[in-house]
């Protein structure tokens, strides 16, 4: 019983084929699933191509809005449409293929974990083509995360994660990061609430041509991370009971396949 959220921004050149590939792959190991595609204000033909894919299967639901607000915001909008007991996030470009969700499903079943994430630093991971600069940035950032939050994970930035729905229900109302450190905020909140987090190996064949990381992005990641630390340890925002979900888009378009 799996919901897979696909946040996307300007992925029109391949999103039709990628959505159908996800659908085909999930059929091989899931008895019941839904694909929740979130168009994060794309300016190309992403939405048109996603609708074209949705016409070919009953498993694709579409959410779309006009202003680009970041992967974190797209994930939050996807959470609102989840109807299954387990929830996964998958990048639209399929740098990590959908078949890699299957080991996470096995691990959550075997270990009783509430939240499973992939890690490039797991001893059984196989990461190819990862540039030295990205390796340095990744290690430096995860060292910073360890110092600030002491999380029980070695890597916070790999694309595929799997949650139990009660984790989503607990953390979603308090998520504020819409862009650069959204993954970290989710893990910080899950850890704060005492959920069991496990790491799983990942297989990555990195394509340098798809590397969009810029200096501005690095600075924004640091700012977002500092904001999480401030809310957690100084403002104590995350301690407030029954947080209010304040990031709502009035102009969200929802395909008729999405249940309100």
N, C-alpha and C positions, 0 to 999 in steps of 0.2 A: 504494500500500500504506500506508494511513493509519489511525492510531488517534486518535480524538478523545475527550479526557477532559472530562467535564462535572461539575464539583463543584457541589453544590446544598445549600442549607439553607432550609427552609420556602418552597419554590417550588411548592407543590401546586396553586395556583390556575391555573397555566398550563403546568406541566411536561409533561403529556401531549401537548398540542398542540405545544409547543416541540421535544420529542424527535422527533416525527414530521416536523416541519418540517426539522429538521437532517438526518434520514434522507433525506427527499425531495431536499433541496438537494445533499447530498453525492453522490447518485446521478448528478447532472448533470455532474460533473467528476472523479469517482473511480471507478476500475474495481474496487477492493477496499478496503473500509474497515470499521471497527468503531467503535461509540459506547460508551464506557465511562462509565456514569453512576454517580456516587458520591454517595450520600445521607449527608450529614455530620450525622447525629444529628437530623434534622428532627423537630419535634414536631407537625406538621400531617399532612396526607394525601399528602405528597410521594412516599413510597415506594409507596403504593397506586397512585397515578396513573402513576408510572414503570413499574411492573409491567404496568399496563394498556396502556401504549404498547408495551412489549416483546413483548406477545402478538401485535402486528400486524406485526412485522418481525423477521427473524433477526439484524439488525445491532446490536441493543442488548444490552449486558451490564450487569448491575447489581451494585454493591457497596454495602453498607449497614452502619452500626454505630449504636449507640444514643446515644452521647455526642457532642455538638457539639464539634469540636476545631479548626475553622478550615479555610479554603480550602487553605492549604499542606499540612496533613495529608491532606485529601481528595485533593489532587493526587498526593501520595506513594503513597497507597493505589491510585489509578488507574494510576500507573506500573507497579505490580507486576503488573497484568493485561494490559499492552501486549503485542501479538503482531505488530504491523506494523513496517515499517522507518522510518516517519516518525510523529511524535507531535505533536499539537496540543492546546492547552487553549482551551476556549470557555466563556464565562459562561452560566449556565443561563437568565438573563433575556433573552438575545439582544439586548441593547443594540447589540452588534456582530453582525450576521447571519452565518450560516455560509458564505455565498457569499464572504465576505472571506478565507476560508482559501485560495481558489484563487490569488490573487496571490502569497501566501507560497510556495505550491508551485512556481509559475513562477520565483520569485526564487531559491529554493534549488537549482533545476535549472540556471538560467542562470548563477549566480555561483559555484556550488560551495560555498555557505555551509553551515555545520553547524547554525546556529541563526539563525532569522529572527524579528524582533519588529516589531510595528506601532508607529508613533510619531506622536503628535499634532503633532510639530514637523517632520515630514518636509515638504519644500516642496510636495509634491503631495497632502498630506492635506487633508481637508475636514471641519472640526469645527464643528458648529452647536449653539447653545444652551448652550454651556459657561459656567457662571456665572463672574463676575469673581473671586469668592472662591476657587473651585476652580482657576481659572487661576493665581492668585497662589500657592496652596498647591502646585500641581503644579510650577510653575517653581522655587519655593524648595526643594522637596524634591529635584528633579533637580539643582539647583546643589549641594546638600549631597552627593548621591551622587557627583557629579563630583569634588568636593574630597576625599572619603574614599576613593574606589575608582578614579578616573580610568578609568571604563568607556568603551568606544568607541560609546556610544549616547546619544541626547538625551532619551529617555523610557523609563522602566522599568515604567510602571503600566498600559499599555493591555492589554486582556484577551486578545487573540489572539496566540499565539506558536507557532512550529513548530520542532521539534528533529529531528535525526537520532537514531535509537535509541541509537547508541553514546554520544552526549552524555548521554542519560538514564541509561544504564548506569554512566557515569563519575561523575555528580554525585549520583545518588539516594542512595547509601549514606551521604553526609555531610550531607544536608539536615536541618536541625534546626528551622527556623522554621516553625511550624504555622499562623500567622495573618497578621500585618500586613505583613511585609516578605519574604514567601516569594518573590515575583517577583525581588526584588533579589538574594537569596541564590543563586537559580538562575543569574542572569546573572553574578554575581561568580565563581561556581565555573566556569562555562563559559569565561569570560575567563581565569581563572587557569590552566586546563588548555590554553590556546592554541587553542581552537576559534574558527573564523571566524564572526563575528556580523555580520549585516546588518540594516538597518532598511527597513521597507516602509511606504508610505502607508496611512492609515486613513480611513474614512468614518464619522463619528459624528453622529447627531442626538440630542443629550443630552436626556434626560427629567428635569427637576428633581424631579419627584415620586418618582423612584427613587433620589434622592441620600440615602444613609444615613450620610454622613460626619459624625461628631461630634467634639467636642474630645477626648474620651477616646480615640477612634480615632487621632487625630493624635499624641497623646502615646505611644500604644502603638507606632505606626509608628516614631517616633524611638527608642524603647527597643530595638525589634527590630533596627533599623539599626545602632545602637551595638553591639549584641551581635554582629552579623556582623563589624563592624570589629575588635572585641576578639578574636574567634575567629581572624580572618584574620591580624592583625598582631601580636598580643600572645601569645595562647594558642597560636597556630600549629596549631590543631586541624585545619584543612583540609590541612596538610602531611602528616598522618599517612597512611601507605600503607594501602590495604585497610581503609578505615573500616568500622566495624560499624553496620549498620542497626538502630538502637535504638528507633525509633518504630514499634512493631508493635502492632496492636490484636487482642487475643485474642478479642474478641467480634464480629469482622467477619463479617457475613453476605455470602456471595457467591452470586449467582444461578447456576443450573446452566449458564448460557451462558458463564460466566467460566472460562477454563482455569487450573488451578493451575500 
